[in-house]
Amino acid sequence: MGVRDKTVLSVIIVLVSLNALGNEHGSAISAHVEEQALRFTYSWPYTTADEMKPRGGTSQGPSTTLDTDDTQFQSLQATDIDKYELDRRAILAMAGPYRASFDFLETVAFVTPYERRRPYQSWGTEYVYVIADTGDFISLQHVLVMYFQQEDGSLSAPMVVKHWRQDWRYQDRDIHRYRGHRVWERKRLTKRESRGTWSQTVSQVDDSPRYESWGRWQHVSNHSSWESEETWRPLPRRESSVRSDYDVLIGINRHTITPTGWIHEEDNMKVIVDDEGYVASEYSVVAREAGFNRYERIQDFDFTAGDQYWRDTNAFWSDVRATWQQLFESHDRIHVATRIDDEVMMMSLFGMANEFSGNNYRQDAAVEAIDQLIDRFVTVK
């Protein structure tokens, strides 16, 4: 088995076989970093415990140490800077080392009969890198570094996976909205709509598009919070692997910065759309879902393997981002396939990242390979 094949196999193990994280932003793995009972404060009543037992990650990992130093958070309490700079500091506060927990629970069903769905719960450890900061634009790359507890009690070698990315733009007027059926479409905001706002673009693990929306940061004495406008997005892996009764998630995202980390809350509707990407009828909402993703800052955790991976592959992934950016700048509407002739774009790109990593990086060859691959999966509408 060649190096590239081993890399693809490792990613498959992480993203598919373990079927752990698979959260809103794509797929990854999960390790319970501390022993903790699976529990929810509210769920479907009058059911047996087994019926509503959360699904998700069940693997075990090392314990973690929380970082309670709120020095960085104190910079958000400054009174001698303007709101724009406070907004920037709130976004940058999401960078750093974290243990992350992911909880999703359907709270309301709108169709009958309806099969009650088990909640989803998982954990992970990841580092969030600032890969760009030009003032009005900030890009944060998440990289998972996971250790698994083995049968003899020892820990595995670190498993590293490039995770999701979030890009923030100030007063962005060029928004690309998801319309269902793997189609993304440009929306132009007016100057009034974009004034004082920040857009958030979320990309999947292979830098392909996921969703984009915009909203305003609000700062109070003990937290800062950003809330999106209505946001459409594809089914996450945690759902697409087990569901086929709806087409899109339509929801609101809220990011809140706390003294020791940050929280991503979701209020989602699970919706059926027609062939043109419009809500099929007034009866097309299947269920409502609450999502709560908590990022708790940690210390003394070994992210060395993630640092090395990003050093080795950063140039390649920069080329991938540039290709996607050019596509969205040039076209108002694109369709992105996930699989063609049994080839999955995500797996091919991860294989390429290994092939062009470190001293093997050759930009001309890398860009040609990236462009040829993505061109096969993208259709201009």
PEJOMO-V99300 format. One record per pair of residues at least 24 apart in sequence whose C-alpha atoms are under 7 Angstrom apart, sorted by the first residue. I is the first residue (numbers start at 1). J is the second residue. Records with the same first field share a line. If there is no record, write none. Layout:
I: J ; J
This chain:
4: 351 ; 354 ; 355
7: 351 ; 354
8: 347 ; 350 ; 351
19: 57
20: 56 ; 57 ; 122
21: 56 ; 57 ; 122 ; 123
22: 236 ; 237 ; 238
23: 102 ; 236 ; 237 ; 238
24: 236
25: 164 ; 204 ; 236
26: 164 ; 204 ; 205 ; 236 ; 237
27: 237
28: 163
29: 124
30: 57 ; 59 ; 122 ; 123 ; 124
31: 57 ; 58 ; 59 ; 60 ; 61 ; 123 ; 124 ; 148
32: 58 ; 59 ; 60 ; 61 ; 123
33: 60 ; 61 ; 62 ; 63 ; 64
34: 62 ; 63
43: 107
51: 118
52: 118 ; 119
53: 118
54: 118 ; 119 ; 120 ; 121
55: 118 ; 119 ; 120 ; 121
56: 120 ; 121 ; 122
57: 121 ; 122 ; 123
59: 148
60: 148 ; 149
61: 147 ; 148 ; 149
62: 147
64: 298 ; 301
65: 298 ; 299 ; 300
66: 297 ; 298 ; 299
67: 260 ; 297 ; 298 ; 299
68: 260
69: 260
70: 259 ; 260
73: 259
77: 221
87: 217
90: 224 ; 257
94: 262
95: 128 ; 129 ; 130 ; 140
96: 127 ; 128 ; 129
97: 126 ; 127 ; 128 ; 297 ; 298
98: 125 ; 126 ; 127 ; 295 ; 296 ; 297 ; 298
99: 124 ; 125 ; 126 ; 295 ; 296 ; 297 ; 298
100: 124 ; 125 ; 293 ; 294 ; 295 ; 296
101: 293 ; 294 ; 295
102: 292 ; 293 ; 294
103: 291 ; 292 ; 293
104: 289 ; 290 ; 291 ; 292
105: 289 ; 290 ; 291
106: 287 ; 288 ; 289 ; 290
107: 288 ; 289 ; 290
108: 287 ; 288
109: 286 ; 287 ; 288
110: 285 ; 286 ; 287
111: 286
136: 169 ; 170
137: 168 ; 169 ; 170
138: 167 ; 168 ; 169
139: 166 ; 167 ; 168
140: 165 ; 166 ; 167
141: 165 ; 166
143: 306
145: 303 ; 306
158: 305
160: 305 ; 306
162: 205
163: 205
164: 203 ; 204 ; 205
165: 202 ; 203 ; 204
166: 200 ; 201 ; 202 ; 203
167: 200 ; 201 ; 202
168: 198 ; 199 ; 200 ; 201
169: 198 ; 199 ; 200
170: 197 ; 198 ; 199
171: 195 ; 196 ; 197 ; 198
172: 198 ; 199
175: 212 ; 213
176: 212
177: 211 ; 212 ; 232
178: 211 ; 232 ; 233
179: 232 ; 277
180: 234 ; 247 ; 248 ; 273 ; 277
182: 335 ; 336 ; 337
183: 333 ; 334 ; 335 ; 336
184: 333 ; 334 ; 335
185: 332 ; 333 ; 334
186: 332 ; 333
206: 346 ; 349
207: 321
210: 234
223: 256 ; 257 ; 258
224: 256 ; 257
225: 254 ; 255 ; 256 ; 257
226: 254 ; 255 ; 256
227: 253 ; 254 ; 255
228: 252 ; 253 ; 254
246: 270 ; 271 ; 272
247: 271 ; 272 ; 273
248: 272
260: 296 ; 297
261: 295 ; 296 ; 297
262: 294 ; 295 ; 296
263: 293 ; 294 ; 295
264: 292 ; 293 ; 294
265: 291 ; 292 ; 293
266: 290 ; 291 ; 292
267: 291
312: 357 ; 358
313: 353 ; 357 ; 358
316: 353 ; 356 ; 366
319: 367
320: 370
323: 371
331: 380
333: 380 ; 381
334: 378 ; 379 ; 380 ; 381
335: 378 ; 379 ; 380 ; 381
336: 377 ; 378 ; 379
337: 377 ; 378
